[in-house]
């Protein structure tokens, strides 16, 4: 019996995807370090950069500091400490005697300020330092970027005979420099296999690392639990490693400029259809009957939420390589949305032939939204990086799993799928709805999939309220209390399973459990709550989003009879469960307003388009 519990925990950890292989560190000590700040995308063809990447591993770097562009001084401080500026008390300026990596190791620091002019002299000093008996770390600062690197490596006779060498490109230097994404942020280390792509436990994405990961990687030592940085590992990709990394950086740069216009252009037809259908519903039955005969309006309305899910998949095509990336992104997004909409209506038509009751296209649209978002996260989030509504590999706070806005989108989509499923016979509908809701909760919270801590606090009450209504269980105060306690224990249980992993492999779930043990949870919760409260103040454009979300919650709470009259008691039950989940999500997440806004963006067009029980779908 004593050995049964550990085995059970390990089995649960396996199914939740929280076990991971050990981290492989480079063994040879670092001898030569190049630090630059002015690499451009055209420098991907630099002979020196090509030489280094052909003899080692490469990744792009996220250099943002809490959603703000990092500076050159911030980057130097991060190299010394392994943490972002603001997470450490060390000043972000100067070069301390402890060396550029802050390890107290003797160092020789050289500066090549004028490109090829003094490259030969600097190369001679580098050679002398590399052959010194004390084996110091030789650091060369290269403000000229690839120009100085090409000249220096040429004077050194190439990179083939050099000991372990690394190149770190930090954020742009100088107070008037452009933000980080305007430049190629890259890390190269010849201590890894030639031509390899590096990955970080912090990002779980090949070719993407945090700047904080550079220090533990170069020192070849396991960091402590208080350090953000984690040693990089080797990831397998096909093709040219430098081109792969450059593509990720280029896509991230382009998506910052063009995702908003592309999303607006693709959402406008669905938004117009939603307004027309909503106006018809307000005018009365006759206007509603006429508009519902116009099938194309329902097609456009059901396409609206599919735009958000399709945006995660646009990087299947390299649109950023186009001469006009903005048009290419909009065209790719429109094509993926049209394909998803055609699939939606095809499945709805097929359901009329195969099922006892036809599924409305609005329910199928919601189901596709949930499947596309949750499926991508369950597969390890290979596509959402540098995608519209996805994660930005240069400035992101997280790089995988279900972000708050994606969670709100997926949950609202699944709610409409439930409304459609509940039109089927009861013996099929109830198990499908409750089982599917539990599966949604599992995918959202599992550390190897969605890794969203706050999602379980919303999805479990959503599921429990649905179960109580469908199984005719009366909600009493004692039952509500035990349901809330069970939800909290389930969240802590998943966090505990993640905490069982090695420190370097934990997600933020395991780190939260560690903070709970250390007594640091209350300051963390206070900071997240304050961030949620000040989000609308910092971004006034979210104020109408919050107003619409609160109006929708109020409509469900105070006008239930009108909803039940049109969509039935089951429709009212699902919408109440969704309102409860969105309300909890707004309170427990640091960007809860965005979560509620995305849930409304899915709910309103589908609700305006979905016919009631007394209306025959066209």
N, C-alpha and C positions, 0 to 999 in steps of 0.2 A: 504493500500500500504506500510505503514511503517513496518508492520510485515511480509510482503511477502518476502523481501530480506533476512532477517535472516533465515527464514524457507527454502528458496531456497539454501542458503549456507550450512545449516545443512543437507539438502537432498543430495547435491553434496558431502559433506564430508562423508556421509554414504555410497554412492555408490563407492567412492574412497577408502573406507576402512581406513579412518583416525580417526574414533572415537574409543575410547577404554574405558574400565571400569576403575573406580577409583582404586588407589593403596591401598591395605590392609596392614597396618603396624602391627608388633607385639606390643602388648600393655604393657606387663610386662617389667620393666626396667632391663637392663643387670646387672648381679652381678659378674659373673665369666667368664674370657676370657683366653683361652689357645692359645698361639702363638707358632707355630713350623715351621720347615723348612726342615725336613728330612723324610717325609712320602714317602714310596715306594708303588708300586702297590701290593706287598704282604701284606701290612698293612691293606688292605681292610678286612682281616679276624681278625683284632685286636679286642679283647673283648671290650675295651673302646670305640673304634670308632663305633663298632656295637651298643653299648649301647646308645651312643649319637644320632646316626642316627635313632634308633628306637623310640626315644623320641622327635625328632624334624625334621627340614627340612635340606636338603643337596643340594649342587651344586658344580660343579667343577669351577675353577677360571682361567680366562685368565690373566696371569701375565706378558705378554710381554709389552715392552715399545717401541711403534712406531717401531715394527718389530725387536726389539732387546730384548734378554732375560733379564728379570728384576733381580735385586739382592735383597738380604735380606734387605739391607738398603733402597732400593727403595720401597719395600713392606711396611716397617714401616712408611715411609713418606706418602705413599698413604693412610694408615689407619688413619693418623692424619688429612689429608687435604681433602680426598675424590676426589683427582685428581691424574693423573699420574705425576711422576717426569718429569720436563720440562714444565708442565702446571702451576706450582706454584713456587714461589720464596723460599719456605722453604727448608733448607738443608736436604738431605736425610741421616742423621746420628744422632745417639744419641736418648735419650728419654727425650723430653722437660717436664717441670713441668706441662704443660697443660694436661698431661696424654696420654696414647697410642691412644686415639681417638680424641685428640685435642679439647676436649669440656670443659676443665678447671675443670673437676670434680675430686675430691680427689681420689687418686688411691693408691693401695698397689701392688707393683711389686715384684715378687718372681722369682727365677731362680732355675730350677732343672737340674743340670749339669751332674749328675752321675747316671742316671737311678733310680733303686730301692734303692740305697744306702741311700739317704736322703729323700726318698718319705714320710716316716712317719713324719719327722720334718716339711717338707713343708706342708703336709696335716694338721698338727696341726695349723700352722700359717694361712692357708687358712680358717679353721673352725673359728678361733678367729676373723679374718677379716670379714667373712660373718655375724657374730653375733654382729659386732660393731654397736653402735647406729647411727653412721654417714652414714651407708650404702655405703661404698666406692666401687669402681670397683676394683676387685681383678684380677690382670693379672699375669699369670704364663708363663714364657718362657721355652720351652721344646726343647733344641737342639737335644735330643736323639729321637725325633719323637714318634712313637707309643710305644716304650719301656718305656719311661718316663711317657707317658699318661696312659698306663695300670697300672703301679705301683702306680701313684698318685690317680687314681680313685679307685683302690682297697683299698688304705689306707683311702680314704674318704668314703668307704662303698658303692661304686657304684654311678651311676648318677641319680637314681630314686628320691632321696630326695633332690637333689641340686636345688637351685633357677635357674632362667634363665641362661643358660651356652652356650658359643659359642666357637668354635674351628676354627682357621684360619691357613691354611698351606701356607706359603709364598714361594718365590723362594729359591733355595738352598743357604745356608750360605757359606761364605768363598770365597776368590778370585779364588781358583782352582776348585770350584765346577762345576758340569755339569749344562747345561742350564735347565730351568724350565721343559720342557716336559719329562726329564728323571725321574721326580718324580710325585707323585700323589698330585696335587694341589686341595685342597678341602676346603669348608666352611660348617660348621654345626652350627645350631642355634636351641636350644630347645624352643625358644619362638614361633615357628611355630608348626602346627599340627604334631603329631607323624608319622614318616615314609613318610613324604611328600618330594616332589622335588621342589626346588626353581627356579624361572625364573626371568630374569631381563628385564626391558623395553629397555635396551641398546642392548641386544642380541636377545630378542623375542624367545629364545630357552629354553625349559625345561631342567633344570639341568646344565645350563651354565650361569655364571655371570662374570662381571668384578670385579677385586680386588677393584676398586674404589666404587663399590656398597656396600661394606661391611660396611663402616662407616655410611652412612645414614640409613642402615638397623638396625644396632645395636643401634643407637641413637634414632630411631623411630621418626625422624623428616623429614619433606619435605626439600630437599636441594634447594638452590637458582639456578637461571638459569645459573650462571657462573660455577657451579659444574658439573663434568662429571658423578659422581656416582648417582644412583637412587635406592630407596628402592626396595628390592626383594619382589616378590609375590609368592603365592603357585600355582603350576602347577600340574595337575593330570596325572599320568602315572601308568601303571599296573606293578605289580611285585615289586621286592626289590629295594628300592630307592638308596641304596649305590651301588648295582650292576649296576644299570642304569647309575649312574654318573661315576663309574669306567670304564664302557664300553665306554662312550664318551671320556674319557681321554686316554684309551688304543688305541682306533681307531685313535685318533689324533696323538698319538705318533708313531703308526705304519705307518700311511699314509705319514708322513714326510720322512720315510726311503724307502718306497716301491712304492710310486705312480709314480715316474719318470720311473723306469724300467718297470713297468706294462704298462704305457702309450706308451712308446717307442716300447715295444714288440707287442702291439696290433695295433699300427699305421704303423709298418714297411711294412706289406703286401700291404696296401693301398697306401703307399708312393711309393713302387716299381711299382705298377700298374699305378700310376699317371705319373711317369717318362716314362714308356713304351708308354702310350697313348700320352703323350706330344711329345715324340720323333717321333711317327708315324705321328702326326699332322704336325710336322716340315718337315718331309721327303716328304710328298705329299699324294695325294688322294689314290694311290694304296696301300701304306703301311697302311694308315688309314683304308681302307676298310678291309684289312686282319685282322688287330688287332681288329676291331670292331666285326668281326665274332667270336672272342674269348670272349664269354660272361663273363667268369670268371674274366677277367680283369676289366670289368665294375662293377662287383659285389664287387671286392676288393676296387675299387676306391670310390664307393658309401658308403662303410663301414668306410672310413677314418674319415669323420666328425662325424659319429655316435658314434665313440669312446668317443668323448668329452662329448656328451650328456649322454651316458650310464654311464659315470663315476660318475654322480650325484646320480645314483640309486644303486650303488654297496652295500651300507650299508643296503639294505633290507636283506642281508645275513650277519651274524656275522663272516666275514672272519678273523678278527683280533684275534679271539679266537683259530685259528688253530695253530698247532705246527710249521708250516712253513707259516707265514702270507704273505710273499712276493709272494710265489707261489699261495696261496689262493686268493690274490687280483688279480693277473694276470689272473687266471682261471675264477674268477667271472666276471671281466671286459670283457674278451673274450666271455664268454657265453652271457652276456647282449648285447654285440655288435652284435654277430651272430643273436640273436633273433630280434634285431631292423633291421638288414639288411634283414632278411627273411620277416619281416613285410613290409619293404620298397618295395621289389620286388613283394610281394603278392598284395599290394595295387596298384602298377603300372599295374600289369596284370589285376586286377579287373576293373581298370579305363578304359581299352580298351573295356570292355564289357558294362559298364554302362554309359560312357560319350561319347559325340560326337567325341572327340579326346583323344587319350591315353596320360596320363601324363608320361613323361620320369621318370625312376627310380631316376635319379639325382634330379629332382624336388621334388619327394616324399621324398628322403633322406633329402633335405633341409627343407621340411615341418616338418618332424619328429624331426629334430634337434631343430627347433624353438618351436614346441609344447612341447617337453620334457623339455626344459630349462624354457620357459615362464610358462608352467603349474606348474612346481615345485615351482617357485617363487610366482605365483598367489595363491597357496595353503598355503603360509606362510613359504616356504623354510624348510620343515621338514626333508629333506634328504641330502641336500648339505653339512651339517656340517660334518667335518672330512672325506670328500670324495675327490677323485682326482679332481682337478680344482675347488673344493668347498672352503668353509671357514674353517679355522683351529680354533677350540674352545679354544686353548691355547694361540695363538699368534695373532689371526686375528684382523684386524682393523674394519671389519664389519662381521656380522654373519647371515645375511638374505638378500634376494633381489637379484638384478642383479648387479654383479660386472662388471668391465669394460671388462674383458676377456670373461665373459659369454654373455655380451651384443653384443660384436663383433661377437661371434659365432652365436648367435640367429639371429642377423640382416642379416648376410650373408646367413644363412639357409633360412630365409624368402624371401630374394631376389631371390634365385633359385626356390623357390616355386612359386613366381610371374612369372618367365620366363615360367614355365610349365603351370600355369593357363592361361596365355595369348595366349596359343595355342587353347584354347576353344573358342566357339563363343563369339563375342564381348559383347552381351547383358548379358552374365554370367560372363565373365572374368573381365570386368572393375569394376563392383560393388564388386566382390570378392577380387580383388587386393587392391582397395582403402579402403574398409571396413576392410579387414584384416590388412592393414598397420596402420590404426587408432587404431585398437584393440591392436596391438603390442606396439604402443606408449603408450596407456593407461596402459597396464600391466607393462611396464617397469618403468613408472614414478609414479604410484599410491603408496602412502606411505604404504598402507597395503599389497602391492604386491612386485613389483620390487624395489621401493624406490630409483631409480637411477636418480639423478638430471640432469646429463649431457645427459642422453639418449634422453630426449625430444628435446634437441637442435639439435640432429642428426636425429631422426625419423620423426619429422615434416617436415624438408626440404626434406627428402627422399620421404615422402608421397606427398608433394606439387609438387615436380618435376615430379613424376609419374602422378599426376592428370593433370598437364599442358601438358605433352606429350600425354597422352591417350585421353584427351578431346580437343586436338588441340588448346591450349591456348598459344598465343605468349608470350614469356618472355621479358618483357620490364623493364627498370630500376625502374620505379615507382612501378610495381607489385612486383619486387624482394624486394624493400625496405619495402613495406607493409607486404610481407610474412615474412621477418626477424623480423619486429616489432611485428607481431602477434605471432610468435614463442616465442619471449622474454616475451610477456605478458602472454602467456599460461603457461610458466614455472613459472613466478611469481605468477600466479593464483593458481597453485597447491601448491606452497610453502606457500601461504597465507592460504589456506585451512588447511594445516598441522599445521600452526602456531596457528590456532584457538583452537587446542587441549590444554589440560593442559600441563604445562612445562615438567613434568616427562614423558609424553606420546609422545612428539614430536620426529619425526625422524630428520635426518640431513637436510631435506628440510625445516622444520619449524625453525630449528636453524639457517639456512642460512638466512631466512627472518628476524629473530631477529637481526642477525649481520647487515643486510641491514638497519634496523631501527636504530641500534646503530652506524652506520657509520664505521663498521669494515670490509666491504666487500673487499675493495681494497687490504689491506694486505693479506686477505685470498686468493684472486685470484692471487696475486703476488707469494705467497708461493706455490700454486698448479702449477702455470706456471713454476716456477723454478724447482720444483720436476720433472715435465715432461721433462724439458730440460736436467736435470742432470741424468735422469734415465738410459740413454744409457751409460753415463760415469761411473756410479756406477756398471752397469751390462753390460759389453762389449759383452756378448753373444746375447744381443738384437740388436746389430749393423747390422748383416745380416738380421734380421727380418725387421728392418726399411728399409734397402735397397730394399728388395723384395716388401714391401708395397709401397714404392715410385715408384718402377718400374711398378707395377700393375696400380697405379694411372696414371702414364705417358702413359702407353699403351692405357688406356681408353680415355685419353685426346687427344693423337696425332695419334692414329691408329683406329679411329672409323669406317672407311670404311671396314677394314678387319673383324671387329667384326660384323658389320651389314650384310656383305656378307654371313657369316656363320650362325649367330643366328637371323638374321632379325632385323628390326628397333625396335621391342619391346624388344628384348634381349639387344640391345645397350642402349635403354632407361633405363632399369632396372640396368644395370651395371654402367651407368653414375650416377644414383641416389644412388647406393651403394657406388661408389667412393666419391661422395659428402658427404654422411653421415659419411663414415670412415674418410675422411679428417677433417670434423668438429669435430668428436669424438677425433681425435688425438690432436686437438688444445685445446679443452675445458676440457679434463680429465687429472688428474694428472698421470695416467698410460696409456696415449693414445697410446704409442708404442705397448704395450701388446694388446690393443684393435685391432689395425690394424693388428698385427701378427696373431691373432686368426681368424679375418675375412679372411685373405689370406689363412690360413690353411683349411678353408671351401671352399673358392672360387676356388683355383687352382685344386684340384682333381676333383671337380664336373665339372669345365669348360673343363678340359682335357677329361673327359668321356662323357659329354653330346653331342649327335649327333646334327649336324646342320639341317636346314630345308631341305636340299637336300639329307640328309642321312637317310635311313630307319633304325630304331633301330632293333637290332638283337633280 
